[in-house]
Amino acid sequence: MIFTIRDYDLRNAFETERNLLLWSGFYPRRDNKLNFAYVVSAILNLFVAYGQLFSMVVQMAIDRHDLSKLTETLLFFMTHFTFLCKLSNFLYYKRKLFEIEDLLAESIFYGFPYERLELVKNKVDSCKLIAKIFRILCVLVVLFYTLVPYLDDKEDMTLPLPGWLPYDTKKYYYPTVVFQVMSVSVSAYNNSSIDVLTCMLISVASAHFDILKENLKGIDYKTGKTNSAEAIRINFKHCVSHHKKIVQFVSQIEDVFSKGIFLQFFASIVVICFTGFQMIVVPVPSVQFLFLIIYFSCMMCQVAMYCWYGHDVITTSDTIGQYFYMSNWYEADLEIRKDVFIFLERTKKPVILTAGKFVTLSLATLTTAKPKW
């Protein structure tokens, strides 16, 4: 596998997501270049998003006695409301992203041979592939939101999204359609970028746990003319420092994204229930039913990504001791063995990512009907 300088910089793993959120005016910047455009972009995105939210709240109040119409509005409202909560959480902690970037620039994460870097490259490429699939589902959801009223509804001049507007929508039909399509596109664009950014950072952490394990396994603990006790101690302490930095990195990821992930889990449960109800109400051989299937798949993919990469961190950090025992540790001197004992006691506890300190991100959470809170 051929590596370039850009592959070697861990901050480039999430370059696409960083640029997408910069264009929206949400990702923090270190300089003030084009500051006016940055602020205007953020204001326009927030205006469109909150405008659509207000429209749906009023519509739900109007349709409060019609269960079918109410659930149809709630289906999109929960997704949109959760996105705005995640975005607010992201904006509140966005300055901590500088701390994450600065941590990834530290020398402890570099200086490994190419066969170790392949572990990072493979995991990042795998995450990018999953991200493409997720974004394709998001695009399909946006397209179906736009096209379903025209393909599957007998009523004329039906809007793509449910929502109240303070004017005659039939008179200003096309401008209203443009606004609603813009709203759902902005939501999908920024929502998916935050999700993929989180998963990309988690995949970098799990990749470095794999590197750490290979480094521990590769240490030669037998002293000799070319391998002094001091050199062994330095190599081992480097692994201990590497482990501390990875744990710190994971902790920073949780500080920034944990609350948003928790809201996503809560909203997904509600949306899946509403989607199931809508599947019962709408006729099976219809475009709207196909849309509900795609929407359901998109929501499941969104939650599954968090659980999959969270589980990857657990499994990679939980097997550190096993890789250490693959080395010739028994030939180390007594002083190093004492340090090893303390380090192994620490690694017995796997690194866990949680959603709001309540839900563990793991495959068990994804597949269990009643997760442990």
Disulfide bonds with the S-S distance in Angstrom:
none
